[in-house]
C-alpha cells in the first residue's frame, strides 16, 4: 500500500548511528525535568518538552539524526527487584494537544541501542517494554511538530491478566500454493481472499490477478484445483491487468459476486463477475471524492436505518468502497451491487484517528458497517455506521494500545464483533463487543501460550455468533522485528479460534516446519527494502461449511524453508485451509454419537445382572460418558464416567438386583443427563423385558 514511509520502528536501529546521535550536543528544548526514576515503590514519573517548531524526518531514509530542537532526551532510571517483570511492564506514553501533529518515541539503553519504539501516527505514542533495571533514554523526535509541546509519562504497570487457556481441541490446517505456471504466483503480496457460499469456491486476489480455488473434501488432506480467472480486456474488464497503485478483492459470500479493484488516485479501476471470473463487467469504482490510498471493498445486508439506502437493482446486498485521503478517510455506498456508488462520506478526520485503516466488514444480521483503525487517540478503534454509510462514529477499545499493523474485525451471525490487533508491544490481542463497539470485553493476548512476541497482518473472521478466528503472521523471537540487520526470528502463520464468544482462544501454528519469513518484516511503506516483500496485509475468510481459510504470501520458499536456509524474500500466493476440527458453524461440527446395545440380563445367585455395550459411532471423542440402568422406571444405578474415542465402545455391567415375580422392563440410557453434545440425541436408549 502507498503510505507514509515510516513505521513504529524505523531503520534507525543501527547501533552505531544511535550511539553517534547520543553524542550530539544537547538540544536547546530540554525536557523538564530532564530525568526521573522508577521503582516498585515509586511507579510513575512525568515530564514536558517543547514547543517544537522544526520537523525531523531523517528516520525515513536511515538513522535518526539529532540536533538542537530536533530531538529531546529524558534520562530514565529503573530499579526493580528480581522477578518483577513476570507481572509488570514499563509503559511510556508521549502525547500532545493537536492530534494533527506527530512525534516519534524511542527507548534507548545505556549503550545507545533501541530497546523499543513507537513511530506510528498515534497520539499518544505508547511504548510497552520489560521493566528491567537500568539507565535508559526516552528520545522524542518531532516528525511533524506544528509548534506543539509534548507531555511524557513513564509508569510501571501490571501486566493484563489472561484467562485460562482454552480447552477446545485445536483445528488443523493444510497449505495450498498456487501453480507455478501462474505468471504472478510469486508476486502476491498483500492478498485478499473471499469465499462464495453459493458454490464453495475461493477467490484469491493479488496485484492484477484473481485466482479461483475449488476444493475436493472427499479425501484428506483436501485437494485443490486452481484456475486463473483474472480480469482482462478480453473477458470484459477494459481496465484489468493494466495499472494499479494497490489491489483489493472482495467476494460477496451470499451472492458469489466477485470484485477486483485497482487503486487509481481518488477512485479505483473496478470490475465484478457473476460467473466466477469467466466474464467481468465494469464498475464505477468508487464514490466521488474517494480517498487516494488504502482502499477496501466489502458488502452485506442493507441497514434498516439507512437514509435512501434502498436497492436500485435486483442485487440483494449493499456494497461499500472505503479509502484514505489526505485529511480524512471516506466511504461510499453502492445500492446496485457495486455498479455505481454514491458520494464518499467522511468516516473520520486525522483529528480523530490516523489515516490508515483496515478492511471494511458488514454485520450479517443488521447491516452495520465497521472499518477498524490501529490508532485513534492511542487506542485501536472501529469507525461504525448504523445507517448504511450515511453517518459514522469512532468507537475505541480503551483497553488497547495503538500498533503498527492494521487491525481486523469479524462479525458473528448475531452481531458480536471480534477485533484482532497488534498491540504496542507487538503481541496479538483480541477484544469482543456486543454493542457495536460502544464497549469491549475479554481483551486478551492470544499468543501468550505459544510464546509469541511479535505479529503482523491481523485478519479476523467470524461465523456463528460465539465463534471466530484470528489469523496473523507471528514469531516467538522478541525484539525489534523491523531491524533488517539484527532481527533473526522465524515467522509462521498462526490461527487462534474461539468457540465460546471470546472468553477463551485456542492458538495453533499452521506452518510449524515451514517459516513464512526469516529475519525482519518491514511495515514502514516505500522506504523498506527487501523485507517488505509481503507488503502490508493478508486476508481471511470462512467457507459455507465454516472452514477457516487464510490468504497470505509465503515469503520463505525453496531452500529458505529448509533448516538454516537463507531468506529469499518471496511472495508466493498461498491459502491455508482448515482441515480438521470444529469449524465456525456449529451445524457442521464433528460430534460423537453414543448408542447402547440392547441390555443383556443374566441370573446369578438370585440376582439379575444387566450389562450393555455403549458405542461411540460419531466422528469425535466423547468424554465423561455415563450410562444409567432403570428397572420398571426406577433408577437403579449409574456407571462411572469413561472416555470414548470416535469408533470406540465400552462394556458396562451394573450391580445385580432382585426382581419380584412377573415381567419387568429393563432400560439402559447412555449419557442420561445429556452432558455430551451428540450428532443424534435420539438413539441413546435401549430396553428389554425380563420375566421371572
C-alpha positions as CSV (number, residue, x, y, z in Angstrom):
1,X,0.0,0.0,0.0
2,X,1.1,3.6,-0.5
3,X,1.5,5.0,2.9
4,X,3.7,7.5,4.7
5,X,7.1,5.9,4.5
6,X,7.6,5.3,8.2
7,X,6.6,2.9,10.9
8,X,6.5,2.0,14.6
9,X,10.2,1.0,14.3
10,X,12.3,2.6,11.5
11,X,15.7,1.5,10.0
12,X,17.1,3.9,12.7
13,X,18.1,0.8,14.7
14,X,21.7,0.5,13.6
15,X,23.5,0.8,16.9
16,X,26.4,2.8,15.5
17,X,24.1,5.5,14.2
18,X,22.3,5.7,17.5
19,X,25.5,6.0,19.6
20,X,26.6,8.8,17.3
21,X,23.3,10.5,17.8
22,X,23.6,10.3,21.5
23,X,27.0,12.1,21.3
24,X,25.4,15.2,19.7
25,X,25.2,18.3,21.8
26,X,22.1,18.5,24.0
27,X,19.1,20.0,22.2
28,X,18.0,23.5,23.1
29,X,14.5,22.4,24.1
30,X,15.3,20.2,27.0
31,X,12.8,18.0,28.9
32,X,11.5,19.5,32.2
33,X,12.6,17.8,34.3
34,X,15.4,16.2,32.3
35,X,15.5,13.0,34.3
36,X,13.4,10.7,36.6
37,X,13.5,7.4,38.4
38,X,11.1,4.5,38.7
39,X,11.0,1.7,41.2
40,X,8.5,-0.9,42.6
41,X,7.6,1.7,45.3
42,X,7.7,4.8,43.1
43,X,6.0,3.8,39.9
44,X,5.3,6.9,37.8
45,X,7.2,10.0,36.5
46,X,6.2,12.8,34.2
47,X,7.9,15.4,32.1
48,X,7.2,18.0,29.4
49,X,9.3,19.3,26.4
50,X,8.8,21.9,23.7
51,X,7.4,23.7,22.0
52,X,8.9,22.2,18.8
53,X,9.0,24.0,15.6
54,X,11.3,22.2,13.2
55,X,10.4,18.7,11.9
56,X,12.9,15.8,12.0
57,X,12.2,13.3,9.2
58,X,15.7,11.9,9.0
59,X,14.4,8.5,10.1
60,X,12.5,8.0,6.8
61,X,15.8,7.4,4.9
62,X,18.1,6.0,7.5
63,X,19.3,6.6,11.1
64,X,17.6,9.4,13.0
65,X,19.9,12.4,13.2
66,X,19.5,14.6,16.2
67,X,20.5,18.3,16.7
68,X,19.2,21.3,18.6
69,X,15.4,21.2,18.7
70,X,15.4,18.1,16.5
71,X,15.2,15.5,19.4
72,X,14.6,15.7,23.1
73,X,16.0,13.2,25.6
74,X,14.7,12.3,29.0
75,X,17.0,10.2,31.3
76,X,15.1,7.4,33.0
77,X,16.5,5.2,35.8
78,X,14.6,2.0,36.5
79,X,15.2,-0.1,39.6
80,X,13.1,-3.2,40.1
81,X,13.6,-6.4,42.1
82,X,14.2,-9.8,40.6
83,X,11.1,-11.4,39.0
84,X,9.3,-8.1,38.8
85,X,8.9,-8.4,35.1
86,X,6.8,-11.5,35.4
87,X,3.8,-9.4,36.3
88,X,4.7,-5.9,35.3
89,X,5.7,-3.8,32.3
90,X,7.2,-0.4,31.6
91,X,4.7,1.8,29.9
92,X,5.9,5.1,28.2
93,X,3.3,7.5,26.8
94,X,4.1,10.7,24.9
95,X,1.1,12.9,23.9
96,X,0.3,16.4,22.6
97,X,-2.7,18.6,22.2
98,X,-3.1,18.9,18.4
99,X,-3.6,15.4,17.1
100,X,-2.7,16.6,13.6
101,X,0.9,16.8,14.8
102,X,3.1,13.8,15.0
103,X,6.0,12.8,17.3
104,X,8.0,9.5,17.4
105,X,9.4,8.0,20.6
106,X,12.4,5.7,21.1
107,X,13.6,3.9,24.3
108,X,17.4,3.5,24.3
109,X,19.5,1.5,26.7
110,X,22.8,2.8,28.3
111,X,24.7,1.6,25.2
112,X,22.5,3.7,22.9
113,X,20.7,0.7,21.3
114,X,17.0,0.9,20.8
115,X,15.0,-1.3,23.3
116,X,11.6,-0.4,21.9
117,X,10.0,2.4,19.9
118,X,6.7,3.9,18.8
119,X,6.8,5.7,15.5
120,X,3.3,5.5,14.1
121,X,0.7,8.2,13.6
122,X,-0.7,7.7,17.1
123,X,-1.4,10.4,19.7
124,X,-0.2,9.5,22.2
125,X,2.6,7.2,21.1
126,X,2.9,4.3,23.5
127,X,5.9,2.0,24.3
128,X,5.5,-1.2,26.3
129,X,8.7,-2.8,27.4
130,X,10.1,-5.1,30.1
131,X,10.7,-3.2,33.4
132,X,14.4,-4.3,33.7
133,X,16.6,-2.4,36.0
134,X,19.0,0.0,34.2
135,X,19.5,3.5,32.8
136,X,17.6,4.5,29.7
137,X,17.0,7.4,27.5
138,X,13.5,8.3,26.3
139,X,14.0,10.1,23.0
140,X,11.2,12.2,21.4
141,X,11.6,13.0,17.7
142,X,9.3,15.8,16.3
143,X,8.2,14.3,13.0
144,X,5.6,16.9,12.3
145,X,5.5,19.1,15.4
146,X,3.3,22.0,14.4
147,X,4.6,24.0,17.3
148,X,3.3,21.5,19.9
149,X,4.6,20.8,23.4
150,X,4.7,17.1,24.5
151,X,3.9,15.5,27.8
152,X,5.6,12.2,28.6
153,X,4.9,9.7,31.3
154,X,6.8,6.6,32.3
155,X,4.9,4.2,34.5
156,X,5.4,0.7,35.9
157,X,2.1,-1.1,35.4
158,X,0.7,-4.5,36.0
159,X,0.5,-6.9,33.0
160,X,-3.1,-7.5,32.0
161,X,-4.2,-10.9,33.2
162,X,-5.3,-13.5,30.7
163,X,-8.0,-16.2,31.3
164,X,-7.1,-19.8,31.5
165,X,-6.2,-21.4,28.1
166,X,-9.0,-22.8,26.0
167,X,-9.8,-26.5,26.4
168,X,-11.1,-26.8,22.9
169,X,-9.5,-29.2,20.5
170,X,-7.2,-27.3,18.2
171,X,-8.2,-27.4,14.5
172,X,-5.6,-28.4,11.9
173,X,-4.7,-26.7,8.6
174,X,-3.2,-27.6,5.2
175,X,-1.3,-25.3,2.9
176,X,-2.0,-24.8,-0.8
177,X,0.3,-22.9,-3.1
178,X,-0.8,-21.5,-6.4
179,X,0.5,-23.3,-9.6
180,X,4.0,-22.2,-10.7
181,X,2.5,-21.7,-14.2
182,X,0.7,-18.6,-13.0
183,X,2.9,-15.7,-14.1
184,X,2.3,-13.7,-10.9
185,X,2.2,-16.6,-8.4
186,X,5.4,-15.3,-6.7
187,X,4.3,-11.7,-6.8
188,X,1.3,-12.0,-4.4
189,X,2.0,-9.5,-1.6
190,X,-1.0,-8.2,0.4
191,X,-3.6,-10.6,-1.0
192,X,-7.4,-10.6,-0.5
193,X,-9.4,-13.8,-0.1
194,X,-13.1,-14.5,-0.3
195,X,-15.4,-17.5,-0.4
196,X,-18.6,-17.9,-2.4
197,X,-21.2,-19.7,-0.2
198,X,-23.2,-20.5,-3.3
199,X,-20.6,-22.7,-4.9
200,X,-17.8,-23.2,-2.2
201,X,-15.1,-21.7,-4.5
202,X,-12.4,-19.4,-3.0
203,X,-11.1,-16.3,-4.8
204,X,-7.5,-15.0,-4.1
205,X,-6.7,-11.5,-5.3
206,X,-3.1,-10.1,-5.5
207,X,-1.8,-7.4,-7.8
208,X,-3.7,-7.8,-11.2
209,X,-4.5,-11.5,-10.8
210,X,-7.6,-13.3,-9.5
211,X,-7.2,-17.0,-8.8
212,X,-10.2,-19.4,-8.3
213,X,-9.7,-22.4,-6.0
214,X,-12.2,-25.2,-5.8
215,X,-12.0,-28.0,-3.1
216,X,-12.4,-31.7,-3.0
217,X,-13.1,-32.8,0.6
218,X,-13.7,-36.4,-0.2
219,X,-10.1,-37.0,0.6
220,X,-7.8,-35.9,3.4
221,X,-6.0,-33.6,3.1
222,X,-8.4,-32.0,0.7
223,X,-7.4,-31.4,-2.9
224,X,-7.5,-28.1,-4.6
225,X,-8.0,-27.1,-8.3
226,X,-6.7,-23.7,-9.2
227,X,-7.7,-21.6,-12.2
228,X,-6.5,-18.1,-13.3
229,X,-9.7,-16.1,-13.8
230,X,-8.1,-12.6,-13.8
231,X,-10.0,-9.7,-15.2
232,X,-8.6,-8.5,-18.6
233,X,-9.9,-6.6,-21.6
234,X,-10.6,-9.9,-23.4
235,X,-13.1,-11.1,-20.8
236,X,-14.9,-7.8,-20.3
237,X,-12.8,-5.7,-17.9
238,X,-11.3,-3.0,-20.0
239,X,-9.1,-1.7,-17.2
240,X,-8.0,-5.2,-15.9
241,X,-4.3,-6.2,-15.8
242,X,-3.0,-2.8,-16.8
243,X,-2.2,-0.4,-13.9
244,X,-2.6,-0.3,-10.2
245,X,-1.5,1.7,-7.1
246,X,-3.0,-1.0,-4.9
247,X,-5.0,-4.2,-5.4
248,X,-8.0,-5.3,-3.3
249,X,-10.6,-8.0,-3.8
250,X,-14.0,-8.9,-2.3
251,X,-16.3,-11.9,-2.7
252,X,-19.9,-11.5,-1.5
253,X,-20.4,-14.8,0.2
254,X,-24.2,-14.6,-0.1
255,X,-24.4,-14.0,-3.9
256,X,-21.0,-15.2,-5.1
257,X,-20.3,-11.9,-6.9
258,X,-16.5,-11.3,-7.1
259,X,-15.0,-7.8,-7.2
260,X,-11.4,-6.9,-8.2
261,X,-10.3,-3.3,-7.7
262,X,-7.1,-1.5,-8.6
263,X,-6.4,1.9,-6.9
264,X,-6.3,4.8,-9.3
265,X,-6.0,8.1,-7.4
266,X,-9.3,9.2,-5.9
267,X,-11.2,6.2,-7.3
268,X,-10.4,2.7,-8.4
269,X,-10.4,0.7,-11.6
270,X,-13.0,-1.9,-10.5
271,X,-14.7,-4.8,-12.3
272,X,-17.1,-7.6,-11.0
273,X,-18.0,-11.1,-12.1
274,X,-21.2,-13.1,-11.5
275,X,-19.8,-16.3,-13.2
276,X,-16.7,-16.9,-11.0
277,X,-14.4,-15.0,-13.3
278,X,-15.4,-16.3,-16.7
279,X,-16.6,-12.8,-17.7
280,X,-16.2,-9.4,-16.0
281,X,-18.2,-6.2,-16.0
282,X,-17.0,-2.7,-15.3
283,X,-17.9,-0.7,-12.2
284,X,-17.7,3.0,-11.4
285,X,-15.0,2.0,-8.9
286,X,-15.9,4.3,-6.0
287,X,-17.8,7.4,-4.9
288,X,-16.9,10.9,-5.9
289,X,-14.2,12.4,-3.6
290,X,-13.0,9.0,-2.6
291,X,-9.5,8.8,-0.9
292,X,-6.2,8.3,-2.6
293,X,-4.9,5.3,-0.6
294,X,-5.7,2.2,1.5
295,X,-8.8,1.2,-0.4
296,X,-11.1,-1.6,0.8
297,X,-14.3,-3.1,-0.6
298,X,-16.9,-5.0,1.3
299,X,-20.6,-5.7,1.4
300,X,-23.6,-7.2,3.3
301,X,-27.2,-6.7,4.1
302,X,-28.8,-3.2,3.9
303,X,-29.2,-1.4,7.2
304,X,-32.9,-0.8,8.1
305,X,-31.7,2.7,9.3
306,X,-30.2,3.8,6.0
307,X,-31.2,7.1,4.6
308,X,-32.1,6.5,1.0
309,X,-30.4,3.1,1.2
310,X,-32.9,1.1,-0.8
311,X,-31.6,-1.1,-3.5
312,X,-31.8,0.3,-7.0
313,X,-31.3,-3.1,-8.7
314,X,-32.2,-6.7,-8.0
315,X,-28.9,-7.2,-6.2
316,X,-29.7,-8.1,-2.6
317,X,-26.8,-6.5,-0.7
318,X,-25.1,-3.1,-0.2
319,X,-21.5,-2.7,-1.3
320,X,-19.0,-0.3,0.2
321,X,-15.8,1.3,-1.1
322,X,-13.7,3.0,1.6
323,X,-10.3,4.7,1.3
324,X,-8.0,7.1,3.0
325,X,-7.5,10.7,1.8
326,X,-5.1,13.4,2.9
327,X,-7.0,14.8,5.9
328,X,-9.7,12.1,6.4
329,X,-11.0,8.7,5.4
330,X,-14.1,8.2,3.3
331,X,-16.6,5.5,2.5
332,X,-19.1,5.3,-0.4
333,X,-22.1,3.0,-0.6
334,X,-23.5,1.3,-3.7
335,X,-27.2,0.3,-3.9
336,X,-26.9,-1.5,-7.2
337,X,-24.4,-4.3,-6.4
338,X,-21.2,-2.2,-6.9
339,X,-22.1,-1.0,-10.4
340,X,-22.3,2.7,-9.3
341,X,-21.5,4.4,-6.0
342,X,-23.0,7.4,-4.1
343,X,-20.8,10.2,-2.9
344,X,-18.0,9.3,-0.5
345,X,-18.8,10.3,3.1
346,X,-16.1,11.0,5.7
347,X,-15.7,8.3,8.3
348,X,-13.3,10.3,10.5
349,X,-10.6,13.0,10.2
350,X,-7.0,13.0,11.2
351,X,-8.0,14.8,14.3
352,X,-9.8,11.6,15.3
353,X,-7.6,8.8,14.0
354,X,-4.6,8.0,11.9
355,X,-5.4,7.8,8.2
356,X,-4.6,4.2,7.7
357,X,-7.4,1.7,8.3
358,X,-8.2,-1.9,7.9
359,X,-10.8,-3.8,5.8
360,X,-14.4,-2.9,5.8
361,X,-16.8,-5.5,7.1
362,X,-20.6,-5.6,7.3
363,X,-22.6,-7.3,10.0
364,X,-24.6,-10.2,8.6
365,X,-27.6,-9.6,10.9
366,X,-28.4,-5.9,10.6
367,X,-26.0,-4.3,8.0
368,X,-23.9,-2.3,10.5
369,X,-20.7,-1.3,8.8
370,X,-17.3,-1.4,10.5
371,X,-13.9,-0.1,9.5
372,X,-11.1,-0.7,12.0
373,X,-8.3,1.7,12.8
374,X,-5.0,1.0,14.6
375,X,-4.6,4.4,16.2
376,X,-7.5,6.6,17.4
377,X,-6.2,8.7,20.4
378,X,-3.7,5.9,21.3
379,X,-6.3,3.1,21.1
380,X,-7.4,0.6,18.5
381,X,-10.9,1.5,17.3
382,X,-13.7,0.9,14.8
383,X,-15.5,3.5,12.7
384,X,-19.1,2.4,12.8
385,X,-22.1,3.3,10.6
386,X,-25.5,2.1,11.7
387,X,-27.3,3.8,8.8
388,X,-25.8,2.3,5.7
389,X,-22.8,4.6,5.5
390,X,-24.6,7.9,5.9
391,X,-23.1,8.8,9.2
392,X,-20.2,7.4,11.2
393,X,-18.9,7.2,14.8
394,X,-15.5,6.3,16.1
395,X,-15.6,3.8,18.9
396,X,-12.4,3.0,20.8
397,X,-11.3,-0.1,22.7
398,X,-9.9,1.7,25.8
399,X,-8.0,-1.3,27.0
400,X,-6.0,-1.4,23.8
401,X,-2.8,0.3,22.7
402,X,-2.0,1.5,19.2
403,X,0.0,-0.8,16.9
404,X,1.8,-0.8,13.6
405,X,-0.3,-3.2,11.6
406,X,-3.9,-2.6,10.6
407,X,-6.4,-4.3,12.9
408,X,-9.2,-6.5,11.6
409,X,-12.8,-7.3,12.6
410,X,-15.0,-10.3,12.2
411,X,-18.7,-10.1,12.9
412,X,-20.8,-13.1,14.2
413,X,-24.2,-14.1,13.0
414,X,-26.0,-12.1,15.6
415,X,-23.7,-9.0,15.5
416,X,-20.9,-9.8,18.0
417,X,-17.8,-8.0,16.9
418,X,-14.3,-9.6,17.3
419,X,-11.4,-7.2,16.8
420,X,-7.9,-8.6,16.5
421,X,-4.9,-6.3,16.6
422,X,-1.2,-5.9,17.1
423,X,-0.6,-4.2,20.5
424,X,2.1,-1.6,21.1
425,X,4.4,-4.3,22.4
426,X,3.9,-6.3,19.2
427,X,1.8,-9.1,20.7
428,X,-1.5,-10.4,19.2
429,X,-4.6,-9.3,21.2
430,X,-8.3,-9.6,20.5
431,X,-11.3,-8.0,22.1
432,X,-15.1,-8.5,21.9
433,X,-18.0,-6.1,21.6
434,X,-21.7,-7.0,21.8
435,X,-23.0,-3.4,21.4
436,X,-21.4,-2.4,18.1
437,X,-18.1,-1.2,19.5
438,X,-19.5,1.0,22.3
439,X,-18.0,-1.2,25.0
440,X,-15.4,-4.0,24.7
441,X,-14.7,-7.1,26.9
442,X,-12.3,-10.1,27.1
443,X,-9.3,-8.2,25.7
444,X,-6.5,-10.7,25.8
445,X,-3.2,-11.8,24.4
446,X,-3.9,-14.9,22.3
447,X,-0.2,-15.6,21.6
448,X,0.9,-16.0,25.2
449,X,0.5,-19.7,25.4
450,X,2.9,-20.2,22.5
451,X,5.4,-17.5,23.5
452,X,4.6,-15.2,20.5
453,X,6.3,-11.9,20.9
454,X,5.7,-10.1,17.6
455,X,2.9,-10.3,15.0
456,X,1.9,-8.5,11.8
457,X,-1.1,-8.6,9.5
458,X,-4.2,-9.4,11.7
459,X,-7.1,-11.0,9.8
460,X,-10.3,-11.9,11.7
461,X,-13.4,-13.8,10.5
462,X,-16.5,-15.0,12.4
463,X,-19.3,-17.5,11.8
464,X,-21.8,-18.4,14.5
465,X,-22.1,-15.5,17.0
466,X,-19.9,-17.3,19.5
467,X,-17.2,-18.4,17.1
468,X,-14.4,-16.5,15.4
469,X,-10.8,-17.0,14.2
470,X,-7.9,-14.5,14.3
471,X,-5.1,-15.2,11.9
472,X,-1.7,-13.5,12.0
473,X,1.9,-13.9,11.0
474,X,4.0,-14.2,14.2
475,X,7.3,-15.0,15.7
476,X,8.4,-16.2,19.1
477,X,11.5,-14.0,18.9
478,X,11.4,-10.8,20.9
479,X,12.9,-7.5,19.9
480,X,12.7,-5.1,17.1
481,X,11.3,-7.1,14.3
482,X,11.9,-4.4,11.7
483,X,15.7,-4.3,12.3
484,X,16.8,-5.6,8.9
485,X,20.3,-6.5,10.2
486,X,19.8,-7.5,13.8
487,X,16.5,-9.4,13.9
488,X,16.9,-13.1,13.4
489,X,13.4,-14.6,14.1
490,X,11.5,-17.1,12.1
491,X,7.8,-16.2,11.3
492,X,4.9,-18.6,11.0
493,X,1.2,-18.4,10.2
494,X,-0.9,-18.7,13.3
495,X,-4.7,-19.0,13.7
496,X,-6.4,-18.5,17.0
497,X,-10.1,-19.6,17.4
498,X,-12.8,-19.1,20.0
499,X,-15.8,-21.4,20.4
500,X,-17.2,-19.6,23.5
501,X,-17.7,-16.0,22.4
502,X,-14.2,-14.8,23.0
503,X,-13.9,-16.0,26.6
504,X,-11.0,-18.3,25.6
505,X,-9.0,-18.9,22.4
506,X,-7.0,-21.9,21.2
507,X,-4.0,-20.9,19.0
508,X,-2.2,-23.1,16.5
509,X,0.9,-22.7,14.4
510,X,-0.3,-23.7,10.9
511,X,3.2,-23.8,9.4
512,X,5.3,-25.3,12.2
513,X,8.0,-26.7,9.9
514,X,7.8,-24.1,7.1
515,X,8.6,-20.5,8.0
516,X,6.7,-17.8,6.2
517,X,9.6,-15.4,6.6
518,X,13.1,-15.4,8.2
519,X,14.5,-12.2,9.7
520,X,12.8,-8.8,9.7
521,X,9.4,-7.8,8.3
522,X,9.2,-4.1,7.5
523,X,5.8,-2.4,7.6
524,X,7.2,1.1,7.0
525,X,6.0,1.7,3.5
526,X,8.0,2.5,0.4
527,X,11.3,3.2,2.2
528,X,11.6,-0.5,3.2
529,X,14.0,-2.8,1.3
530,X,13.7,-6.5,0.6
531,X,11.9,-7.2,3.8
532,X,8.8,-5.6,2.6
533,X,8.2,-8.5,0.2
534,X,4.9,-9.4,2.0
535,X,3.7,-5.7,1.7
536,X,1.1,-4.6,4.3
537,X,-1.7,-7.1,5.0
538,X,-3.2,-10.5,4.4
539,X,-6.8,-11.7,4.5
540,X,-9.0,-14.5,5.9
541,X,-12.5,-15.9,5.1
542,X,-14.9,-18.6,6.1
543,X,-16.4,-21.0,3.6
544,X,-20.0,-22.3,3.5
545,X,-19.3,-25.1,6.0
546,X,-17.4,-22.8,8.4
547,X,-13.9,-23.8,7.5
548,X,-11.4,-21.0,8.0
549,X,-9.2,-20.0,5.1
550,X,-6.3,-17.6,5.2
551,X,-4.9,-16.0,2.1
552,X,-1.3,-15.0,2.6
553,X,2.0,-14.5,0.7
554,X,4.7,-17.1,1.7
555,X,7.9,-15.1,1.9
556,X,10.3,-18.1,2.5
557,X,10.2,-20.8,-0.1
558,X,12.6,-23.3,-1.6
559,X,15.9,-23.5,0.1
560,X,14.8,-20.8,2.6
561,X,12.2,-23.2,4.1
562,X,14.9,-25.8,4.9
563,X,16.6,-25.8,8.3
564,X,19.2,-23.0,8.3
565,X,18.0,-21.7,4.9
566,X,18.6,-18.1,3.9
567,X,15.6,-15.7,3.4
568,X,14.7,-15.3,-0.3
569,X,12.1,-12.6,0.1
570,X,9.4,-14.4,-2.0
571,X,5.7,-13.6,-2.1
572,X,4.2,-16.8,-3.1
573,X,0.4,-17.0,-3.4
574,X,-0.8,-19.4,-0.7
575,X,-4.0,-20.4,1.1
576,X,-4.1,-22.1,4.5
577,X,-7.3,-24.0,4.8
578,X,-8.8,-25.7,7.9
579,X,-8.5,-29.5,7.5
580,X,-10.0,-30.8,10.7
581,X,-11.7,-29.8,13.9
582,X,-14.8,-27.8,14.7
583,X,-15.5,-25.0,12.2
584,X,-17.0,-21.6,12.8
585,X,-20.5,-23.1,12.1
586,X,-21.7,-25.5,14.8
587,X,-24.1,-27.2,12.4
588,X,-21.0,-28.8,10.8
589,X,-19.3,-29.9,14.0
590,X,-17.8,-33.3,14.2
591,X,-19.7,-34.8,17.1
592,X,-19.8,-38.1,19.0
593,X,-22.9,-40.3,18.8
594,X,-23.5,-42.6,21.8
595,X,-25.6,-45.7,21.3
596,X,-26.1,-48.5,23.8
597,X,-26.8,-52.1,22.8
598,X,-29.9,-53.9,24.0
599,X,-29.2,-54.8,27.6
600,X,-28.3,-58.4,28.4
601,X,-29.7,-59.7,31.7
602,X,-28.3,-62.8,33.4
603,X,-29.3,-64.5,36.6
604,X,-26.6,-65.0,39.2
605,X,-27.2,-66.3,42.7
606,X,-30.7,-65.0,42.9
607,X,-29.8,-61.6,41.5
608,X,-30.4,-60.3,38.0
609,X,-27.3,-58.7,36.4
610,X,-27.7,-56.3,33.4
611,X,-25.0,-55.3,31.0
612,X,-24.7,-53.3,27.8
613,X,-22.1,-52.2,25.3
614,X,-22.0,-48.4,24.7
615,X,-20.5,-47.5,21.3
616,X,-19.4,-44.0,20.0
617,X,-20.4,-44.2,16.4
618,X,-19.8,-40.5,15.8
619,X,-16.8,-38.6,14.4
620,X,-15.4,-37.1,17.6
621,X,-14.4,-38.3,21.0
622,X,-16.9,-38.3,23.9
623,X,-15.6,-37.5,27.4
624,X,-17.1,-38.4,30.7
625,X,-19.8,-40.8,29.4
626,X,-22.1,-42.4,32.0
627,X,-24.8,-45.0,31.5
628,X,-27.9,-45.4,33.6
629,X,-29.9,-48.6,34.4
630,X,-33.7,-48.3,35.1
631,X,-35.9,-51.2,36.0
632,X,-39.6,-50.6,35.7
633,X,-38.9,-46.9,35.5
634,X,-36.9,-46.8,38.8
635,X,-33.3,-45.5,38.7
636,X,-31.2,-48.5,39.8
637,X,-27.7,-47.1,39.3
638,X,-25.3,-45.0,37.0
639,X,-22.0,-46.2,35.8
640,X,-18.7,-44.4,36.4
641,X,-17.7,-42.0,33.6
642,X,-15.5,-43.2,30.8
643,X,-14.0,-41.5,27.7
644,X,-14.8,-43.0,24.3
645,X,-12.8,-42.1,21.2
646,X,-14.6,-42.0,17.9
647,X,-15.4,-45.6,16.9
648,X,-14.7,-47.0,20.3
649,X,-17.0,-48.9,22.7
650,X,-17.1,-49.9,26.3
651,X,-19.0,-52.6,28.1
652,X,-20.9,-51.6,31.2
653,X,-22.0,-54.1,33.8
654,X,-24.4,-53.0,36.6
655,X,-24.7,-54.5,40.1
656,X,-27.3,-57.3,40.4
657,X,-30.8,-56.6,41.5
658,X,-33.6,-58.7,43.0
659,X,-36.8,-59.0,40.9
660,X,-40.3,-59.9,42.0
661,X,-42.3,-62.5,40.1
662,X,-43.7,-61.2,36.8
663,X,-42.4,-59.3,33.8
664,X,-40.1,-56.4,34.2
665,X,-38.8,-53.7,31.7
666,X,-35.0,-53.1,31.8
667,X,-33.8,-49.9,30.2
668,X,-30.2,-48.6,29.7
669,X,-29.6,-44.9,28.8
670,X,-26.3,-43.6,27.6
671,X,-25.5,-40.0,28.7
672,X,-28.7,-39.8,30.8
673,X,-28.0,-36.1,31.8
674,X,-27.3,-35.0,28.1
675,X,-23.9,-33.6,29.1
676,X,-22.4,-34.8,25.8
677,X,-23.4,-32.9,22.7
678,X,-24.1,-35.6,20.0
679,X,-25.0,-35.7,16.3
680,X,-28.1,-37.8,17.2
681,X,-29.6,-37.4,20.6
682,X,-32.5,-39.8,19.8
683,X,-30.7,-43.2,19.9
684,X,-29.3,-43.2,23.5
685,X,-31.8,-45.7,25.0
686,X,-32.4,-49.4,24.6
687,X,-34.6,-51.8,26.5
688,X,-35.6,-55.4,27.0
689,X,-38.1,-57.4,29.1
690,X,-37.2,-60.0,31.7
691,X,-39.7,-62.5,33.2
692,X,-39.1,-64.2,36.5
